[in-house]
Amino acid sequence: MLRKAEHVLALLHSASARVVTAESCTGGLVAAALTHFPGSSDMTEGGLVTYSNTMKKNLLGVPEATLAEHGAVSEPTVLAMAHGALLAAPLARLSVSISGIAGPGGGSATKPVGLVWFAVADRVGGIARAESRIFSGSREQVRLQAADHALTMVADCLSALV
């Protein structure tokens, strides 16, 4: 994952862009990977760990109605998280958000353990996209796979810019 984070930082540098993270189930793993490298403060604006719905609502502006209707692990929620992160970090061009069920409990028939939703938003391009994945393995493995996929999404978005 650190190699991928280093690649993302290089792409951010090439695009003269900064990124902010809004993380739930990954608990700051993406921000930690990005800030592992010296000089990363030039490309990384920061990260928000919004594990609870209250934090998603209060720090990122996720509407209570979105959380009530769709739940924390949903496309509408991660899109709202990504937009909220951009509002919280006005110098960031890109945001990435993650919300999922890392397990071992907490899953359901419609939202199984391992389900993670992601979103990336681009302030300049005005685009946002969301996608979900279902990962397998232990809680730690799900969290690491989710953080890795979030970095992939950011890299894909940046590759279109540089």
Secondary structure, 3 states (H helix, E strand, C coil): CHHHHHHHHHHHHHCCCCEEEEECCCCCHHHHHHCCCCCHHHCEEEEEECCCHHHHHHHHCCCHHHHHHHCCCCHHHHHHHHHHHHHHCCCCCEEEEEEECCCCCCCCCCCCCCEEEEEEEECCCCEEEEEEEECCCCHHHHHHHHHHHHHHHHHHHHHCCC
